[in-house]
Amino acid sequence: MNVTNMSLQLASEDPQRLAAFYRDVVQLPAQPEFGDHSFALGPAGTLFVVDHSQVVGPTREPARAIIDLHLEGLDDEQARLESAGVSFIRNKGVEPWGGVISTFNDPDGNLVQLIQLRPELASLPEGEAAGVA
């Protein structure tokens, strides 16, 4: 299999509101060539916010599918999102492989993670790197 792109369809009962969150708060770049509710996820990915007749209310299993946004500058992006009213449920947790992860819920309750690779933190004992900036 030679995958040349990846897309994620995020269904919502209120796609206008959810698309506005990803556009205005998260500030994902729009991909208007794919429609009004399409956003770039790096050079080879697209997020589509769609309406679906079988989706009602907030997600019932937030951890079933998690949106991971890999980036540089996690501290600055988290601070920007917090100033826009986003509450984080995980704050810069460090994984054994060196990933620093902060997690929040979008307006539909889907989990979104900001991930920055910090190889120098790999294999530190759990908790030792808490509060890494």
Backbone as JSON, one array per atom type, in Angstrom:
{
  "sequence": "MNVTNMSLQLASEDPQRLAAFYRDVVQLPAQPEFGDHSFALGPAGTLFVVDHSQVVGPTREPARAIIDLHLEGLDDEQARLESAGVSFIRNKGVEPWGGVISTFNDPDGNLVQLIQLRPELASLPEGEAAGVA",
  "N": [[0.85, -1.17, 0.0], [0.62, 2.14, -0.89], [0.26, 4.89, 0.58], [-0.7, 8.16, -0.03], [-1.8, 10.34, 1.16], [-3.65, 11.35, 4.06], [-6.79, 11.39, 5.59], [-9.23, 12.57, 7.92], [-12.48, 12.17, 8.92], [-14.55, 13.99, 10.87], [-17.38, 13.65, 12.43], [-20.28, 15.53, 13.32], [-23.06, 16.71, 15.21], [-23.43, 19.36, 15.04], [-21.86, 20.7, 12.79], [-21.07, 23.26, 11.93], [-20.43, 24.74, 14.25], [-18.36, 23.12, 15.31], [-16.47, 23.18, 13.24], [-15.89, 25.91, 13.28], [-14.56, 26.05, 15.73], [-12.19, 24.54, 15.22], [-11.16, 26.12, 13.19], [-11.08, 28.84, 14.21], [-10.21, 28.79, 16.93], [-8.36, 26.59, 17.42], [-6.95, 27.07, 15.15], [-6.32, 25.74, 12.72], [-5.08, 25.49, 9.4], [-7.19, 26.4, 6.71], [-8.53, 24.35, 4.09], [-9.76, 25.17, 1.45], [-10.23, 24.1, -1.06], [-11.36, 21.66, -0.63], [-13.77, 22.18, 0.5], [-15.86, 24.07, 2.82], [-15.47, 23.21, 5.47], [-12.94, 22.05, 5.85], [-9.64, 21.21, 6.78], [-6.1, 21.63, 6.92], [-3.86, 19.13, 7.96], [-0.9, 19.17, 8.54], [1.51, 18.44, 5.9], [0.38, 16.3, 4.5], [-2.2, 15.59, 5.26], [-5.72, 15.81, 6.04], [-8.41, 17.29, 7.77], [-11.77, 16.73, 7.9], [-14.72, 18.23, 8.81], [-17.86, 17.11, 9.33], [-21.41, 16.69, 8.74], [-23.54, 14.19, 9.99], [-26.09, 11.81, 9.78], [-26.3, 9.85, 11.73], [-25.08, 10.74, 13.99], [-25.44, 12.1, 17.13], [-25.45, 14.53, 19.6], [-22.78, 14.9, 22.1], [-19.61, 13.12, 21.82], [-19.59, 9.71, 22.86], [-17.59, 8.04, 23.6], [-14.8, 9.29, 24.18], [-12.09, 8.5, 23.95], [-11.96, 6.72, 21.88], [-11.19, 7.49, 19.27], [-8.48, 9.51, 18.82], [-7.34, 12.74, 18.17], [-4.23, 13.54, 17.18], [-2.0, 16.13, 17.22], [0.95, 16.81, 16.01], [3.67, 18.84, 16.77], [5.93, 21.67, 16.92], [6.93, 23.81, 19.58], [5.07, 23.46, 21.72], [4.55, 24.62, 24.25], [3.98, 27.36, 23.68], [1.75, 27.11, 21.95], [-0.09, 25.78, 23.61], [-0.44, 27.73, 25.61], [-1.59, 29.77, 24.06], [-4.01, 28.56, 23.28], [-5.17, 28.12, 25.81], [-5.55, 30.78, 26.57], [-7.58, 31.36, 24.88], [-9.65, 30.1, 26.03], [-9.63, 27.31, 26.14], [-9.59, 24.36, 28.01], [-7.23, 22.25, 29.46], [-6.93, 18.76, 29.95], [-4.84, 17.15, 30.38], [-1.59, 18.0, 31.19], [1.25, 18.63, 29.67], [2.35, 16.01, 29.91], [4.87, 13.52, 30.13], [6.03, 11.02, 28.03], [7.57, 7.72, 27.97], [8.99, 7.46, 25.59], [9.8, 9.96, 24.96], [7.95, 11.83, 24.17], [6.08, 14.79, 24.71], [3.0, 15.55, 25.98], [-0.02, 17.29, 25.8], [-3.46, 17.44, 26.51], [-6.78, 18.08, 25.36], [-10.37, 18.58, 25.2], [-12.47, 18.87, 22.35], [-15.33, 20.9, 21.31], [-17.3, 18.92, 20.93], [-16.52, 16.93, 22.58], [-14.51, 15.27, 21.71], [-11.23, 13.89, 21.99], [-8.23, 15.75, 21.8], [-4.84, 15.95, 21.17], [-1.87, 17.72, 21.79], [1.32, 17.2, 20.67], [4.73, 17.1, 21.27], [7.84, 16.08, 20.25], [10.47, 15.28, 22.3], [13.33, 14.12, 22.4], [15.4, 14.07, 24.29], [14.17, 13.62, 26.68], [13.45, 11.01, 26.75], [12.94, 7.86, 28.27], [13.17, 8.72, 30.92], [12.53, 8.28, 34.4], [9.14, 7.71, 35.35], [7.21, 10.55, 36.07], [9.43, 12.05, 36.8], [9.98, 14.01, 34.93], [7.95, 15.78, 35.16], [6.05, 18.71, 34.55], [7.69, 19.75, 32.62], [9.04, 22.27, 30.6]],
  "CA": [[0.0, 0.0, 0.0], [1.37, 3.39, -0.98], [-0.66, 5.96, 0.98], [-0.15, 9.47, -0.39], [-2.46, 11.36, 1.96], [-4.5, 10.8, 5.11], [-7.84, 12.31, 6.01], [-10.06, 12.18, 9.04], [-13.8, 12.79, 8.93], [-15.03, 14.17, 12.23], [-18.81, 13.91, 12.3], [-20.85, 16.31, 14.42], [-24.45, 17.15, 15.09], [-23.34, 20.79, 14.74], [-20.57, 20.87, 12.12], [-20.7, 24.68, 11.85], [-19.78, 25.09, 15.52], [-17.11, 22.38, 15.45], [-15.54, 23.72, 12.25], [-15.47, 27.22, 13.78], [-13.59, 25.79, 16.79], [-10.92, 24.16, 14.61], [-10.68, 27.25, 12.39], [-10.84, 30.08, 14.95], [-9.53, 28.58, 18.2], [-7.17, 25.76, 17.18], [-6.29, 27.77, 14.04], [-5.84, 24.88, 11.65], [-5.23, 26.16, 8.1], [-8.29, 25.95, 5.87], [-8.27, 23.76, 2.78], [-11.02, 25.49, 0.77], [-10.44, 23.25, -2.25], [-12.14, 20.5, -0.21], [-15.02, 22.62, 1.11], [-15.78, 25.06, 3.91], [-15.12, 22.62, 6.76], [-11.76, 21.21, 5.62], [-8.47, 21.83, 7.39], [-4.84, 20.93, 6.69], [-3.15, 18.5, 9.07], [0.45, 18.96, 8.0], [1.61, 18.43, 4.44], [-0.28, 15.17, 3.83], [-3.39, 15.19, 5.98], [-6.86, 16.72, 6.0], [-9.51, 17.07, 8.69], [-13.08, 17.12, 7.38], [-15.8, 18.28, 9.79], [-19.03, 16.77, 8.51], [-22.69, 16.36, 9.34], [-23.87, 12.78, 9.74], [-27.41, 11.54, 10.33], [-26.22, 8.91, 12.84], [-24.34, 11.36, 15.1], [-26.28, 12.95, 17.96], [-24.85, 14.93, 20.86], [-21.32, 14.76, 22.24], [-19.09, 11.77, 21.68], [-19.81, 8.88, 24.04], [-16.32, 7.37, 23.91], [-13.8, 10.23, 23.7], [-10.78, 7.9, 23.67], [-12.03, 5.77, 20.76], [-10.32, 8.05, 18.23], [-7.86, 10.72, 19.37], [-6.65, 13.55, 17.17], [-2.89, 13.92, 17.63], [-1.41, 17.21, 16.44], [2.38, 16.84, 16.28], [4.11, 20.21, 16.51], [7.01, 22.29, 17.69], [6.4, 24.94, 20.33], [3.89, 23.06, 22.47], [4.28, 25.59, 25.32], [3.33, 28.55, 23.12], [0.42, 26.75, 21.43], [-0.97, 25.52, 24.74], [-0.75, 29.03, 26.23], [-2.51, 30.47, 23.16], [-5.31, 27.89, 23.39], [-5.72, 28.41, 27.14], [-6.03, 32.17, 26.59], [-8.82, 31.36, 24.1], [-10.67, 29.41, 26.81], [-9.52, 25.85, 26.09], [-9.1, 23.75, 29.25], [-6.48, 21.02, 29.21], [-7.15, 17.7, 30.93], [-3.49, 16.63, 30.62], [-0.69, 19.13, 31.03], [2.66, 18.34, 29.38], [2.78, 14.7, 30.39], [6.03, 13.01, 29.39], [5.99, 9.6, 27.73], [8.9, 7.1, 28.0], [9.66, 7.6, 24.3], [10.24, 11.35, 24.79], [6.88, 12.71, 23.74], [5.41, 15.63, 25.7], [1.62, 15.55, 25.49], [-1.1, 18.02, 26.48], [-4.71, 16.96, 25.93], [-8.01, 18.83, 25.63], [-11.56, 18.13, 24.48], [-13.1, 19.84, 21.47], [-16.7, 21.16, 21.77], [-18.11, 17.7, 20.89], [-15.97, 15.98, 23.54], [-13.43, 14.47, 21.14], [-9.91, 14.18, 22.55], [-7.22, 16.31, 20.91], [-3.56, 16.01, 21.87], [-0.72, 18.4, 21.23], [2.47, 16.34, 20.95], [6.04, 17.57, 20.83], [8.89, 15.1, 20.49], [11.63, 15.79, 23.05], [14.11, 12.89, 22.59], [16.25, 14.14, 25.48], [13.38, 13.19, 27.83], [13.14, 9.58, 26.61], [13.36, 6.89, 29.3], [13.25, 9.25, 32.28], [11.55, 7.63, 35.27], [7.82, 8.35, 35.33], [7.02, 11.63, 37.03], [10.63, 12.87, 36.97], [9.99, 15.13, 34.01], [6.68, 16.52, 35.3], [6.15, 20.15, 34.45], [8.73, 20.14, 31.66], [8.65, 23.39, 29.75]],
  "C": [[0.9, 1.24, 0.0], [0.41, 4.54, -0.7], [0.0, 7.3, 0.68], [-0.75, 10.62, 0.41], [-3.26, 10.65, 3.03], [-5.56, 11.83, 5.42], [-8.64, 11.7, 7.14], [-11.38, 12.91, 8.91], [-14.28, 12.81, 10.37], [-16.49, 14.59, 12.14], [-19.34, 14.62, 13.54], [-22.31, 16.6, 14.14], [-24.5, 18.63, 14.7], [-21.99, 21.08, 14.07], [-20.13, 22.32, 11.99], [-19.9, 25.09, 13.09], [-18.43, 24.4, 15.65], [-16.06, 22.89, 14.47], [-15.02, 25.09, 12.7], [-14.42, 27.06, 14.88], [-12.22, 25.45, 16.18], [-10.31, 25.29, 13.77], [-10.21, 28.41, 13.28], [-10.03, 29.9, 16.24], [-8.24, 27.78, 18.0], [-6.31, 26.39, 16.09], [-5.61, 26.82, 13.06], [-6.03, 25.61, 10.33], [-6.38, 25.55, 7.29], [-7.78, 25.31, 4.6], [-9.53, 23.94, 1.94], [-11.27, 24.65, -0.48], [-11.24, 22.0, -1.91], [-13.45, 20.9, 0.47], [-14.77, 23.51, 2.31], [-15.3, 24.49, 5.23], [-13.95, 21.66, 6.63], [-10.52, 21.95, 6.08], [-7.23, 20.97, 7.15], [-4.3, 20.38, 8.0], [-1.75, 18.18, 8.55], [0.41, 18.89, 6.49], [0.81, 17.32, 3.76], [-1.52, 14.69, 4.56], [-4.47, 16.25, 5.92], [-7.87, 16.3, 7.06], [-10.78, 17.6, 8.03], [-14.06, 17.11, 8.54], [-17.09, 18.15, 9.01], [-20.26, 16.58, 9.38], [-22.96, 14.9, 9.04], [-25.17, 12.46, 10.46], [-27.38, 10.61, 11.54], [-25.46, 9.47, 14.05], [-25.27, 12.33, 15.82], [-25.54, 13.26, 19.25], [-23.34, 14.76, 20.9], [-20.89, 13.3, 22.08], [-19.28, 10.99, 22.98], [-18.55, 8.16, 24.49], [-15.16, 8.24, 23.42], [-12.46, 9.61, 23.33], [-10.8, 6.93, 22.5], [-11.14, 6.22, 19.6], [-9.8, 9.38, 18.76], [-7.13, 11.44, 18.25], [-5.33, 13.99, 17.77], [-2.33, 14.97, 16.68], [0.06, 17.33, 16.84], [2.91, 18.21, 15.87], [5.37, 20.54, 17.27], [6.36, 23.43, 18.47], [5.14, 24.62, 21.1], [3.55, 24.1, 23.55], [3.51, 26.8, 24.8], [1.92, 28.23, 22.63], [-0.56, 26.47, 22.57], [-1.38, 26.83, 25.42], [-1.76, 29.81, 25.38], [-3.91, 29.89, 23.29], [-5.95, 28.16, 24.75], [-6.25, 29.84, 27.21], [-7.32, 32.32, 25.77], [-9.93, 30.57, 24.8], [-10.63, 27.9, 26.78], [-8.93, 25.35, 27.41], [-8.42, 22.43, 28.92], [-6.73, 20.02, 30.33], [-5.86, 16.92, 31.19], [-2.53, 17.75, 30.27], [0.75, 18.65, 30.9], [3.15, 17.06, 30.04], [3.91, 14.18, 29.51], [5.92, 11.5, 29.26], [7.4, 9.02, 27.72], [9.69, 7.26, 26.7], [10.06, 9.05, 24.01], [9.17, 12.29, 24.25], [6.33, 13.5, 24.92], [4.02, 15.87, 25.17], [0.72, 16.37, 26.4], [-2.39, 17.7, 25.74], [-5.87, 17.86, 26.33], [-9.15, 18.19, 24.85], [-12.03, 19.23, 23.56], [-14.56, 20.02, 21.92], [-17.63, 19.93, 21.73], [-17.59, 16.64, 21.86], [-14.9, 15.08, 22.97], [-12.11, 14.87, 21.78], [-8.96, 14.68, 21.47], [-5.94, 16.44, 21.73], [-2.56, 16.84, 21.08], [0.49, 17.58, 21.64], [3.74, 16.98, 20.39], [7.06, 16.5, 21.21], [10.07, 15.8, 21.16], [12.51, 14.58, 23.37], [14.98, 12.9, 23.84], [15.51, 13.7, 26.74], [13.05, 11.7, 27.8], [13.74, 8.8, 27.77], [13.62, 7.5, 30.67], [12.23, 8.52, 33.13], [10.24, 8.42, 35.3], [7.72, 9.39, 36.42], [8.23, 12.54, 37.16], [10.61, 14.11, 36.09], [8.71, 15.96, 34.09], [6.93, 18.02, 35.23], [7.24, 20.63, 33.5], [8.22, 21.26, 30.8], [9.39, 23.34, 28.44]]
}
